[in-house]
């Protein structure tokens, strides 16, 4: 594969990935529904135009029928007046009107068939639009529920933006607390060992040790005294 071919494939892949990221299913469904509604409106408009032509042909057919009847009456009247020439002319007009009526009738039959087809197509299209609308609402509800579930899961697992740094923050806090506790234990041990001195305590290390021994001896004596009292009782 040439370099230009690879670049074209890469650009196409990037474009598809970007479009997929930007595409919102709800907007896509609504747009498709609007296009179907627009198509239905165009069908209704075309149907109205064809029906208008159908009604116009019906009026012309009725007018041709009236002209044929009027011409026949005129021919009858001319014969009654012994005007065969006028009667013949009137019959020619009648035949012309009948021919016109027949031509209009054929055109009317064709338009009527087209009207029936358009009405049938309109009903089918309306049914499909209603079915699509129901499916659209179901899919939008399902997508909203799934989207909410994903956001909650991301929050709980730290994948999302809300809790993405909580784990790191908690670990840093634990490290600080552990370090502070270790430092406190170390300082307490140094204080007990006499390495660190209380600035308010003016005793030296020997005096502190002796005082500690006295406290322990006093506690031991008190303990033996209590034991003796319990033994007597």
RAKAFEN-V950578 format. One line per field, one symbol per residue. ss: DSSP state (2 for helix, 1 for strand, 0 for the rest). burial: I if it has 9 or more other C-alpha atoms within 8 Angstrom, else O. Layout:
ss = ???
burial = ???
//
This chain:
ss = 00222222222222222222220022222222222222222222222222222222222222222222222222222222000222222222222222222222222222222222222222222222222222222222222222222222222220000000022222222222222222222222222220000000000022222222222222222222222222220
burial = OOOOOIOOOOOOOOOOOOOOOOOOOOOIIIOOIOOIIOOIOOIIOOIOOIIOIIOOIIOIIIOIIOIIIIIIOIIIIIIOOOIOOIIIIIIOIIIIIIOIIOOIIOIIOOIIOIIOOIIOOIOOIIOOIOOIIOOIOOOIOOOOOOOOOOIOIIIOOIIIOOIIOOIOOOOOOOOOOOOOOOOOOOIOOIIOOOOIOOOOOOOOOOOIOOOOOOOOOOOOOOOOOOOOOOOOO
//
